[in-house]
């Protein structure tokens, strides 16, 4: 369907760029988690959740 919508040339170009776009997406996600702080993300992981509990 992508080949008929965009044409054969753009279909081949899109299939070669999929791994690169996936890698940049992964790097961006890891960078975002790093910038936001691990505690914010790891608070939702059940095994590590107890590590960040605060005693009030």
Protein Blocks (a to p, Z undefined) as FASTA:
>chain_A
ZZmmnojklmmmmmmmmmmmmmmmmmmmmmmmmmnopklmmmmpmklmmmmpccZZ
